[in-house]
């Protein structure tokens, strides 16, 4: 039987909260064995983040699917040695300590690469390993605020607004998984691992293609435009009788088709709307004309009429509507797994579908330290007595 794409890959995960754990969850979704190192007693901070069901964190469960948990006291030299031994037997290590912490713990790349030259070592931090802000503590909101993404989010008359999801963390985690796979491919050629330095600030700036294009073309920071596209018109959300519809009309031919759908064919010849720069300059008048039509119809009716004319359109859904849609069901986006606390847990694994490689059946998140004995005995060869001695000493 064909194996999962990353079957046989071992990842040592010393990250916590979101960016690093999301990165390693994506790798685990594709078959990698992910060994998550956590602090005894408390574990990853995100175990204590809401929302909760029956006392357990749903947030932690979603991000740490398909992993194994080993509880180590990293302040203890014996636990530090266990990390070094695990790194010797791993392909990848992921950490998101503040710069300098890994070195103080004796588990930085310089140390580990001597014991395992093939190790791919990913360091995720807020601002990267150098620069004037490298030592700053970074959370998603800080990175959104400083990267410029907040400055273009929200209505023009309102203040800068954070995105409705922790995109700085998640995009960095996604970029981290991409970088790890690139380094593993390079290792096939060179036989050597390497360190990857990934900053959330860098990652979030790099994704703003439309804003960067405007900045580099004009020298001016792009403004907030609400749901409008900053270049093309009409690309926006419009009021209907029962909600909002999203319309994308990218060119002159499509605009002519929209005018015909609206029963306002004459608008295509209006000098205010002849070409995109005209439509952009007269967006308020064009919006009023579109909503004079769409506001008399239900969202589904507007979408159907646009689709009949091969115009891109869709309803504005909330997350419950999106996750509960027939499209999400047809794609199998949400998967249910047995769970000792929740009964059943719905998870959302990585979405890519492979034609030859089978999907990895999702497994619930581990309880704290659930696999400590299994990993130390089965992978490192410690005896049960040695494991119990470490536990009694507080090292694990």
Backbone torsions as a table, in degrees:
resi	resn	phi	psi	omega
1	UNK	NA	138.8	177.9
2	UNK	-63.6	135.7	-178.7
3	UNK	-87.8	162.7	175.8
4	UNK	-62.0	154.0	-173.7
5	UNK	-54.5	-37.2	-176.5
6	UNK	-109.3	20.0	177.0
7	UNK	-57.6	134.2	-179.5
8	UNK	93.1	-8.7	179.4
9	UNK	-89.0	132.3	179.0
10	UNK	-112.9	130.0	-177.7
11	UNK	-119.8	125.4	174.7
12	UNK	-96.5	117.1	-169.5
13	UNK	-111.5	105.1	175.2
14	UNK	-103.7	18.9	-178.6
15	UNK	-92.3	166.6	-179.9
16	UNK	-147.9	166.4	-179.9
17	UNK	71.1	-93.9	-169.4
18	UNK	-134.8	-54.9	-171.0
19	UNK	-61.0	-52.0	178.9
20	UNK	-67.6	-48.7	178.0
21	UNK	-59.2	-34.0	176.8
22	UNK	-68.0	-40.9	175.9
23	UNK	-55.9	-49.4	-176.3
24	UNK	-73.4	-28.0	174.7
25	UNK	-63.4	-40.1	178.2
26	UNK	-62.4	-39.1	177.7
27	UNK	-68.4	-40.0	178.5
28	UNK	-65.0	-36.1	178.1
29	UNK	-57.6	-27.7	-177.3
30	UNK	-99.4	12.3	171.3
31	UNK	107.5	-3.4	178.0
32	UNK	-68.8	145.0	171.4
33	UNK	-84.0	116.0	-178.1
34	UNK	-109.4	119.3	178.0
35	UNK	-103.1	109.3	-175.3
36	UNK	-93.0	122.4	178.4
37	UNK	-93.2	126.1	-178.7
38	UNK	-131.1	160.8	178.9
39	UNK	-77.6	129.8	177.1
40	UNK	-57.7	143.4	176.6
41	UNK	91.0	-55.2	-176.3
42	UNK	-104.8	-40.7	-178.0
43	UNK	75.8	-166.6	175.9
44	UNK	-55.5	135.9	179.5
45	UNK	-53.1	-32.5	-174.8
46	UNK	-71.2	-10.6	170.9
47	UNK	-62.6	-18.8	-175.6
48	UNK	-108.8	11.8	177.3
49	UNK	-93.4	137.5	173.2
50	UNK	-76.8	171.0	4.4
51	UNK	-77.4	155.9	-179.5
52	UNK	-115.0	148.8	167.6
53	UNK	-128.4	122.8	-179.8
54	UNK	52.1	38.1	174.7
55	UNK	84.9	-2.1	-179.3
56	UNK	-111.7	147.2	-176.2
57	UNK	-81.1	117.4	174.1
58	UNK	-67.9	-35.8	178.9
59	UNK	-57.6	-51.9	179.9
60	UNK	-61.4	-40.7	-177.3
61	UNK	-61.3	-40.9	-177.6
62	UNK	-67.1	-34.8	-173.2
63	UNK	-86.7	-20.1	-172.2
64	UNK	-117.7	29.2	174.6
65	UNK	-61.7	152.9	169.6
66	UNK	64.2	22.4	-178.3
67	UNK	-116.3	165.3	172.8
68	UNK	-112.6	141.5	-177.3
69	UNK	-110.2	129.1	173.8
70	UNK	-122.8	125.6	-176.7
71	UNK	-97.6	113.3	-178.4
72	UNK	-128.6	137.8	173.6
73	UNK	-87.3	97.8	-171.3
74	UNK	-70.6	-5.5	173.2
75	UNK	-84.0	-9.8	-178.9
76	UNK	-94.5	129.4	-177.2
77	UNK	-59.6	-33.0	178.9
78	UNK	-67.8	-37.5	176.5
79	UNK	-69.4	-38.1	177.0
80	UNK	-60.9	-39.0	177.8
81	UNK	-65.6	-35.1	176.5
82	UNK	-62.3	-42.1	177.5
83	UNK	-60.3	-43.0	179.9
84	UNK	-61.7	-40.9	179.7
85	UNK	-68.8	-37.7	176.5
86	UNK	-66.0	-38.9	178.7
87	UNK	-62.8	-33.5	177.7
88	UNK	-61.7	-29.1	-175.3
89	UNK	-103.7	11.2	-176.9
90	UNK	-113.0	157.7	174.9
91	UNK	-91.6	-31.5	-171.9
92	UNK	-138.4	142.8	167.3
93	UNK	-127.0	137.6	179.0
94	UNK	-124.4	127.9	175.2
95	UNK	-138.7	148.8	174.6
96	UNK	-131.3	42.3	170.8
97	UNK	-67.3	160.9	169.0
98	UNK	-65.2	143.7	-178.0
99	UNK	-49.9	132.5	179.7
100	UNK	100.4	-23.2	-176.9
101	UNK	-68.7	-44.2	-179.1
102	UNK	-59.8	-39.2	179.0
103	UNK	-65.1	-40.4	179.2
104	UNK	-64.9	-29.8	178.4
105	UNK	-83.9	-6.0	-179.6
106	UNK	75.0	27.6	179.7
107	UNK	-134.4	36.1	174.8
108	UNK	-81.2	171.5	-176.8
109	UNK	-62.1	-39.8	-178.9
110	UNK	-58.5	-39.0	179.8
111	UNK	-74.5	-48.9	-173.9
112	UNK	-70.8	-34.0	-177.7
113	UNK	-67.2	-24.0	175.3
114	UNK	-67.7	-32.2	-179.8
115	UNK	-88.8	-24.8	179.2
116	UNK	-145.5	86.9	-177.3
117	UNK	-62.6	-17.0	-179.0
118	UNK	-88.6	0.6	-175.3
119	UNK	-71.4	129.8	169.4
120	UNK	-94.2	122.0	-169.3
121	UNK	-120.5	113.0	-178.9
122	UNK	-103.1	120.7	173.5
123	UNK	-107.1	116.4	175.0
124	UNK	-105.2	131.0	176.5
125	UNK	-146.5	174.3	-177.3
126	UNK	-65.7	-44.5	-173.1
127	UNK	-127.8	15.9	-178.4
128	UNK	85.4	179.0	-172.1
129	UNK	-86.0	-9.1	175.5
130	UNK	-144.2	170.4	-175.9
131	UNK	113.4	163.1	-175.0
132	UNK	-64.4	-20.7	-179.1
133	UNK	-106.4	9.1	-173.9
134	UNK	-57.6	-32.7	-177.7
135	UNK	-86.0	-1.8	-178.6
136	UNK	-71.0	140.3	168.8
137	UNK	-69.9	136.9	-174.3
138	UNK	-130.0	130.7	170.9
139	UNK	-122.9	167.2	-172.9
140	UNK	-54.1	-44.5	-177.4
141	UNK	-62.9	-39.3	178.7
142	UNK	-61.8	-44.3	-178.1
143	UNK	-68.8	-42.2	175.4
144	UNK	-58.3	-42.2	-177.2
145	UNK	-64.9	-41.4	-172.7
146	UNK	-87.9	-18.6	-175.5
147	UNK	-82.5	-12.9	-176.9
148	UNK	98.0	-11.9	-175.3
149	UNK	-69.0	-33.8	176.8
150	UNK	-66.6	-32.7	-175.1
151	UNK	-66.1	-21.7	179.9
152	UNK	-107.7	9.3	-178.0
153	UNK	-111.2	128.2	-178.0
154	UNK	119.1	174.9	179.8
155	UNK	-77.8	150.1	-176.3
156	UNK	-55.6	-35.6	-176.7
157	UNK	-85.6	-4.8	-178.3
158	UNK	-103.3	-179.4	-179.3
159	UNK	-81.1	166.0	171.0
160	UNK	-55.5	143.0	-171.9
161	UNK	-129.8	135.7	174.9
162	UNK	-68.7	148.2	172.9
163	UNK	-64.5	156.3	-175.6
164	UNK	-77.4	7.7	177.9
165	UNK	-144.1	160.0	-177.6
166	UNK	-79.1	67.4	-171.4
167	UNK	-68.4	-30.1	177.3
168	UNK	-60.5	-45.0	176.6
169	UNK	-66.3	-48.3	-172.4
170	UNK	-69.4	-43.2	179.0
171	UNK	-64.5	-38.5	177.6
172	UNK	-65.0	-40.9	176.8
173	UNK	-61.9	-41.4	177.4
174	UNK	-63.3	-46.5	177.8
175	UNK	-62.0	-34.8	177.8
176	UNK	-63.9	-42.8	178.7
177	UNK	-65.3	-38.6	176.1
178	UNK	-61.8	-44.8	-178.4
179	UNK	-65.9	-39.4	177.8
180	UNK	-60.0	-45.6	-179.1
181	UNK	-66.1	-35.2	176.5
182	UNK	-64.6	-42.4	179.5
183	UNK	-67.0	-35.3	176.7
184	UNK	-66.1	-36.7	176.6
185	UNK	-67.1	-39.6	176.6
186	UNK	-63.3	-35.4	179.4
187	UNK	-63.7	-29.5	176.6
188	UNK	-59.4	-38.6	-179.0
189	UNK	-80.4	-40.8	-170.1
190	UNK	-98.9	-22.3	-174.1
191	UNK	77.7	1.6	-175.7
192	UNK	-118.2	143.1	171.0
193	UNK	-82.3	-172.8	177.4
194	UNK	-163.6	167.4	176.9
195	UNK	-96.8	138.8	175.9
196	UNK	-113.3	125.0	178.9
197	UNK	-106.5	110.9	-174.6
198	UNK	-125.9	119.2	177.3
199	UNK	-101.8	140.0	176.7
200	UNK	-62.0	-40.4	178.1
201	UNK	-57.7	-47.1	179.6
202	UNK	-61.3	-45.5	-175.3
203	UNK	-63.6	-41.5	-175.2
204	UNK	-75.1	-32.2	173.3
205	UNK	-65.4	-40.5	-173.4
206	UNK	-65.6	-19.7	-175.7
207	UNK	-90.3	-5.4	-173.2
208	UNK	-90.7	69.2	-171.8
209	UNK	-66.9	-43.7	-179.2
210	UNK	-67.6	-45.2	178.9
211	UNK	-63.0	-41.8	178.8
212	UNK	-65.2	-38.6	178.3
213	UNK	-60.6	-43.6	178.1
214	UNK	-64.9	-43.5	-179.9
215	UNK	-61.7	-47.3	-176.0
216	UNK	-72.1	-26.7	179.3
217	UNK	-79.6	-35.3	-172.1
218	UNK	-113.2	-17.8	-174.2
219	UNK	78.3	4.1	-177.5
220	UNK	-113.8	138.2	175.4
221	UNK	-64.8	134.2	-178.8
222	UNK	-67.3	143.8	-179.6
223	UNK	-87.6	172.6	171.4
224	UNK	-75.0	137.1	178.8
225	UNK	-129.6	14.5	-178.9
226	UNK	65.8	-134.7	179.1
227	UNK	-85.2	-2.5	176.7
228	UNK	-66.3	151.2	166.2
229	UNK	-76.1	140.0	-176.3
230	UNK	-72.5	-6.0	-178.8
231	UNK	-126.4	-44.7	-169.0
232	UNK	-103.1	139.7	179.7
233	UNK	-137.5	136.7	0.6
234	UNK	-90.3	118.7	169.1
235	UNK	-133.1	105.6	-169.4
236	UNK	-170.7	179.7	169.4
237	UNK	-106.0	144.3	-173.7
238	UNK	-131.0	145.9	-178.0
239	UNK	-71.5	132.0	171.8
240	UNK	-117.8	-178.5	-177.0
241	UNK	-66.6	-32.0	-174.6
242	UNK	-124.9	18.3	-179.9
243	UNK	159.9	-154.1	-179.1
244	UNK	-120.1	145.3	175.8
245	UNK	-120.5	142.9	175.1
246	UNK	-99.1	127.6	178.8
247	UNK	-121.5	138.5	174.8
248	UNK	-125.8	112.9	-178.2
249	UNK	-122.6	89.2	-165.6
250	UNK	-81.8	-14.1	-174.5
251	UNK	-148.8	177.8	-176.0
252	UNK	-64.7	-41.2	-179.6
253	UNK	-63.3	-41.9	179.4
254	UNK	-67.8	-35.3	178.2
255	UNK	-65.2	-39.7	176.7
256	UNK	-61.2	-41.1	178.6
257	UNK	-63.8	-40.2	177.9
258	UNK	-62.0	-43.5	179.4
259	UNK	-59.1	-39.3	178.5
260	UNK	-68.3	-40.3	177.0
261	UNK	-61.0	-38.0	-179.4
262	UNK	-75.1	-9.9	-174.2
263	UNK	74.1	24.1	-179.1
264	UNK	-128.5	54.7	-176.2
265	UNK	-56.2	-27.1	-176.8
266	UNK	-67.6	-21.0	-178.9
267	UNK	-65.2	-28.6	-179.9
268	UNK	-65.1	-23.4	179.2
269	UNK	-99.4	-0.7	179.1
270	UNK	-68.2	130.6	-176.2
271	UNK	-61.0	-22.2	179.4
272	UNK	-72.7	-19.6	-171.0
273	UNK	-127.0	16.9	-172.2
274	UNK	-62.3	-46.6	-178.9
275	UNK	-131.1	170.5	-174.5
276	UNK	-56.8	-44.2	177.9
277	UNK	-58.9	-34.7	177.6
278	UNK	-67.5	-45.4	-179.1
279	UNK	-65.0	-38.3	179.3
280	UNK	-63.4	-44.3	-178.6
281	UNK	-67.5	-26.6	-177.2
282	UNK	-115.3	36.4	-174.2
283	UNK	-59.5	-39.5	-177.0
284	UNK	-62.6	-43.1	179.1
285	UNK	-67.1	-39.0	179.4
286	UNK	-67.8	-39.9	178.0
287	UNK	-60.7	-43.3	179.2
288	UNK	-60.9	-39.5	179.3
289	UNK	-66.8	-41.5	-179.8
290	UNK	-66.2	-43.0	-176.9
291	UNK	-74.6	-22.0	172.6
292	UNK	-63.2	-28.4	176.0
293	UNK	-87.9	-55.2	-174.0
294	UNK	-65.3	-30.7	-177.9
295	UNK	-66.8	-12.5	178.2
296	UNK	-95.2	-0.7	-173.9
297	UNK	-125.2	158.0	171.3
298	UNK	-77.0	157.6	-179.0
299	UNK	-55.6	-47.1	-177.1
300	UNK	-60.9	-34.6	179.4
301	UNK	-68.9	-43.8	178.3
302	UNK	-61.8	-44.7	179.9
303	UNK	-60.8	-45.5	-178.5
304	UNK	-62.7	-42.4	-179.5
305	UNK	-66.1	-39.7	178.3
306	UNK	-67.1	-43.4	-179.7
307	UNK	-63.4	-35.1	178.0
308	UNK	-63.0	-27.1	177.5
309	UNK	-97.9	10.8	179.7
310	UNK	60.6	38.9	174.9
311	UNK	-105.4	131.1	179.6
312	UNK	-65.0	127.9	179.2
313	UNK	-156.9	152.1	177.3
314	UNK	-161.8	155.2	177.5
315	UNK	-72.6	153.1	172.1
316	UNK	-88.4	107.4	-177.6
317	UNK	-100.6	153.6	164.4
318	UNK	-86.4	175.8	-173.8
319	UNK	-65.4	-34.0	178.5
320	UNK	-64.2	-41.2	178.0
321	UNK	-66.5	-41.3	180.0
322	UNK	-65.6	-48.5	-177.8
323	UNK	-68.3	-29.2	-179.2
324	UNK	-92.8	6.6	-175.6
325	UNK	-74.8	159.7	176.0
326	UNK	-65.4	-28.2	177.6
327	UNK	-66.9	-44.6	177.6
328	UNK	-62.2	-38.9	178.7
329	UNK	-66.0	-42.8	-179.4
330	UNK	-63.4	-32.0	-179.6
331	UNK	-87.2	-7.6	-179.4
332	UNK	63.9	38.3	-174.5
333	UNK	-70.4	-33.2	-179.0
334	UNK	-106.8	130.7	-177.6
335	UNK	-123.3	140.8	-179.9
336	UNK	-102.3	134.5	178.1
337	UNK	-129.0	148.4	175.6
338	UNK	-63.9	144.0	-177.2
339	UNK	-142.9	134.7	-176.1
340	UNK	-69.3	-22.4	179.9
341	UNK	-100.9	-47.7	-173.9
342	UNK	-84.5	-13.1	-171.2
343	UNK	85.3	-68.8	171.3
344	UNK	-131.2	142.7	178.0
345	UNK	-120.7	130.6	175.0
346	UNK	-92.6	124.3	178.3
347	UNK	-120.2	163.6	179.0
348	UNK	-126.5	89.1	178.9
349	UNK	-67.6	174.9	178.3
350	UNK	-55.4	146.1	-167.8
351	UNK	-91.4	-10.1	-175.7
352	UNK	-70.1	140.2	179.5
353	UNK	-113.4	130.7	-176.5
354	UNK	-105.1	139.0	-175.0
355	UNK	-73.7	-28.9	-176.6
356	UNK	-112.4	-31.2	-175.7
357	UNK	-89.1	132.6	-178.5
358	UNK	-73.6	151.3	174.1
359	UNK	-69.9	145.5	177.8
360	UNK	-84.9	122.5	178.2
361	UNK	-60.1	127.1	-177.6
362	UNK	-67.1	146.8	178.9
363	UNK	-125.1	145.5	-179.0
364	UNK	-58.9	162.9	174.9
365	UNK	-66.6	152.7	-178.9
366	UNK	-80.0	150.5	167.5
367	UNK	-73.4	159.7	-174.4
368	UNK	-61.0	121.3	178.5
369	UNK	71.5	14.8	-175.3
370	UNK	-57.7	-32.2	-173.4
371	UNK	-110.7	14.7	-177.8
372	UNK	-57.9	-51.7	-179.4
373	UNK	-63.5	-42.9	-179.2
374	UNK	-59.2	-45.0	-177.0
375	UNK	-72.7	-44.9	-177.0
376	UNK	-67.9	-38.2	178.8
377	UNK	-80.7	-48.8	-173.3
378	UNK	-76.1	-36.7	-175.8
379	UNK	-95.7	-41.3	-177.1
380	UNK	-96.4	-11.7	175.0
381	UNK	80.3	16.9	176.3
382	UNK	-71.3	150.4	175.5
383	UNK	-80.5	161.9	178.0
384	UNK	-60.7	-35.3	178.9
385	UNK	-65.8	-39.7	178.0
386	UNK	-65.4	-39.6	178.8
387	UNK	-63.8	-44.0	-179.2
388	UNK	-66.8	-33.7	176.5
389	UNK	-65.4	-41.8	176.6
390	UNK	-63.0	-40.0	179.5
391	UNK	-65.9	-42.8	179.3
392	UNK	-64.6	-30.0	179.5
393	UNK	-83.1	-6.1	179.7
394	UNK	83.1	9.2	178.6
395	UNK	-76.0	-29.4	178.3
396	UNK	-131.0	NA	NA
